[in-house]
Amino acid sequence: MLLLSSIDWAGLFSWDSVTGSLLYTLAFVLFLLGVLGCALPYPGHLVLLGGCVVYAWAAGEPYPPVWLWTVLGILTLVGSFTDTLLAMVGAKRYGCGSAALWCSALGMAIGGIFFFPIGLFIGPFLGAFLCEWGYARKSLSLSVKSGTGALIGALLGTLAKFVLAACMLLLFFLVQFG
């Protein structure tokens, strides 16, 4: 104990600076993991929001306003379901039936978990295709068309997740430093 107080006294070590450095490092790691989560099968936008919270806590007062946290929360919710929803919309646009829409979402989940990273894109295609061809008894060309729509939607959904993550970070730092 005497050693720590003498180091503090000498100005060589400060618990506040260590805590702040650790919190900023944790925030940076959460930002990085959050952006990676836009392509990986875990809730990247929620991790990104956690990074914003840790950064705001480390920065101290003045804290970001309530409206910012509300907007970031909404963007987190939208970003969490964007890829699945756009895969379903893409499949529907290409003539996919309702059962195949759900199979497309299930294919994305299973593909993302067990066959990452290619499974995130092949899963929706296979889910929609197999359901249309095997369950709905549609022709091979219509089943491929539905699967292609699910694949295009999944790709656009992943891109949209990255755009939403960039918007979250940009908005947070504009308000934090603005």
C-alpha positions as CSV (number, residue, x, y, z in Angstrom):
1,M,0.0,0.0,0.0
2,L,2.9,2.3,0.8
3,L,4.4,1.6,-2.6
4,L,1.2,2.5,-4.5
5,S,0.7,5.8,-2.6
6,S,4.3,6.8,-3.2
7,I,3.9,6.1,-6.9
8,D,0.7,8.2,-7.0
9,W,2.5,10.9,-5.0
10,A,5.3,10.9,-7.5
11,G,2.9,11.5,-10.4
12,L,4.1,8.4,-12.2
13,F,0.9,6.4,-11.8
14,S,-2.8,7.4,-11.5
15,W,-5.7,5.0,-11.1
16,D,-7.9,7.4,-13.0
17,S,-5.7,7.3,-16.1
18,V,-5.5,3.5,-15.9
19,T,-9.3,3.2,-15.6
20,G,-9.8,5.7,-18.4
21,S,-7.3,3.9,-20.7
22,L,-8.9,0.5,-20.0
23,L,-12.4,1.9,-20.7
24,Y,-11.3,3.5,-24.0
25,T,-9.6,0.3,-25.0
26,L,-12.7,-1.7,-24.2
27,A,-14.8,0.8,-26.2
28,F,-12.5,0.4,-29.2
29,V,-12.6,-3.4,-29.0
30,L,-16.4,-3.2,-28.8
31,F,-16.6,-0.9,-31.8
32,L,-14.4,-3.3,-33.8
33,L,-16.4,-6.3,-32.7
34,G,-19.6,-4.5,-33.5
35,V,-18.6,-3.7,-37.0
36,L,-17.4,-7.2,-37.5
37,G,-20.8,-8.4,-36.2
38,C,-22.4,-7.0,-39.3
39,A,-21.0,-9.9,-41.2
40,L,-20.6,-12.5,-38.4
41,P,-23.5,-14.3,-36.8
42,Y,-23.8,-12.4,-33.6
43,P,-25.6,-9.1,-32.7
44,G,-23.0,-6.6,-33.9
45,H,-25.2,-3.6,-33.5
46,L,-25.9,-4.4,-29.9
47,V,-22.1,-4.8,-29.3
48,L,-21.6,-1.5,-31.1
49,L,-24.2,0.2,-28.8
50,G,-22.3,-1.3,-25.8
51,G,-19.1,0.4,-27.2
52,C,-20.9,3.7,-27.3
53,V,-22.0,3.3,-23.7
54,V,-18.5,2.4,-22.5
55,Y,-17.0,5.3,-24.5
56,A,-19.5,7.8,-23.0
57,W,-18.9,6.5,-19.5
58,A,-15.1,6.8,-20.0
59,A,-15.4,10.3,-21.5
60,G,-17.5,11.5,-18.5
61,E,-19.6,14.6,-18.5
62,P,-21.2,16.0,-20.5
63,Y,-23.0,12.8,-21.3
64,P,-24.7,12.4,-24.7
65,P,-28.4,13.4,-24.7
66,V,-31.3,11.0,-24.3
67,W,-32.5,11.5,-27.9
68,L,-29.1,10.1,-29.1
69,W,-29.5,7.0,-27.0
70,T,-33.1,6.6,-28.4
71,V,-31.9,6.9,-32.0
72,L,-29.0,4.5,-31.4
73,G,-31.4,2.0,-29.8
74,I,-33.7,2.2,-32.8
75,L,-30.8,1.8,-35.2
76,T,-29.7,-1.2,-33.1
77,L,-33.1,-2.9,-33.4
78,V,-33.3,-2.2,-37.1
79,G,-29.8,-3.4,-37.7
80,S,-30.3,-6.6,-35.8
81,F,-33.0,-7.8,-38.2
82,T,-32.0,-6.1,-41.5
83,D,-30.3,-9.0,-43.2
84,T,-33.0,-11.5,-42.4
85,L,-35.8,-9.2,-43.4
86,L,-34.1,-8.1,-46.7
87,A,-33.4,-11.8,-47.5
88,M,-37.1,-12.5,-47.1
89,V,-38.1,-9.4,-49.1
90,G,-35.8,-10.4,-51.9
91,A,-37.2,-13.9,-52.0
92,K,-40.8,-12.5,-52.0
93,R,-40.0,-10.2,-54.8
94,Y,-38.7,-13.1,-56.9
95,G,-42.0,-15.1,-56.3
96,C,-41.2,-17.0,-53.1
97,G,-44.1,-18.4,-51.1
98,S,-44.7,-17.7,-47.4
99,A,-43.4,-21.1,-46.2
100,A,-40.2,-20.6,-48.3
101,L,-39.7,-17.1,-46.8
102,W,-39.5,-18.6,-43.3
103,C,-37.2,-21.4,-44.7
104,S,-35.0,-18.7,-46.1
105,A,-34.7,-17.1,-42.7
106,L,-34.0,-20.5,-41.1
107,G,-31.4,-21.3,-43.8
108,M,-29.7,-18.0,-43.0
109,A,-29.6,-18.8,-39.3
110,I,-28.4,-22.4,-39.7
111,G,-25.9,-21.5,-42.5
112,G,-24.5,-18.6,-40.5
113,I,-24.0,-20.7,-37.3
114,F,-22.7,-24.0,-38.8
115,F,-21.1,-22.9,-42.2
116,F,-19.8,-19.4,-41.6
117,P,-19.1,-17.3,-43.6
118,I,-20.4,-18.8,-46.8
119,G,-23.4,-20.2,-45.0
120,L,-24.8,-16.7,-44.5
121,F,-25.4,-16.4,-48.2
122,I,-25.9,-20.0,-49.3
123,G,-28.3,-20.7,-46.4
124,P,-31.0,-18.3,-47.5
125,F,-30.7,-19.6,-51.1
126,L,-30.9,-23.2,-50.1
127,G,-33.7,-22.6,-47.6
128,A,-35.9,-20.8,-50.2
129,F,-34.9,-23.2,-53.0
130,L,-35.5,-26.4,-51.1
131,C,-38.8,-25.3,-49.7
132,E,-40.1,-24.1,-53.1
133,W,-38.9,-27.2,-54.9
134,G,-39.5,-29.9,-52.3
135,Y,-42.5,-28.5,-50.3
136,A,-44.4,-26.2,-52.7
137,R,-43.6,-28.5,-55.7
138,K,-42.7,-25.5,-58.0
139,S,-40.5,-26.0,-61.0
140,L,-36.8,-26.0,-60.8
141,S,-36.5,-22.6,-62.6
142,L,-39.0,-20.9,-60.2
143,S,-37.3,-22.5,-57.2
144,V,-33.9,-21.2,-58.3
145,K,-35.4,-17.8,-58.9
146,S,-36.8,-17.7,-55.4
147,G,-33.5,-18.8,-54.0
148,T,-31.7,-16.2,-56.0
149,G,-34.0,-13.5,-54.6
150,A,-33.2,-14.7,-51.1
151,L,-29.4,-14.6,-51.8
152,I,-29.6,-11.0,-53.3
153,G,-31.7,-9.9,-50.3
154,A,-29.1,-11.4,-47.9
155,L,-26.3,-9.6,-49.7
156,L,-28.1,-6.3,-49.6
157,G,-29.0,-6.9,-46.0
158,T,-25.4,-7.4,-45.0
159,L,-24.5,-4.2,-46.8
160,A,-27.3,-2.4,-45.1
161,K,-26.0,-3.6,-41.7
162,F,-22.6,-2.1,-42.4
163,V,-24.3,1.2,-43.5
164,L,-26.4,1.3,-40.3
165,A,-23.3,0.6,-38.2
166,A,-21.4,3.4,-39.9
167,C,-24.4,5.7,-39.2
168,M,-24.4,4.7,-35.6
169,L,-20.7,5.5,-35.1
170,L,-20.9,8.7,-37.1
171,L,-23.9,10.0,-35.2
172,F,-22.4,9.1,-31.9
173,F,-19.1,10.8,-32.5
174,L,-20.6,13.8,-34.1
175,V,-22.7,14.4,-31.0
176,Q,-19.9,13.4,-28.6
177,F,-17.4,15.8,-30.1
178,G,-19.7,18.3,-31.8
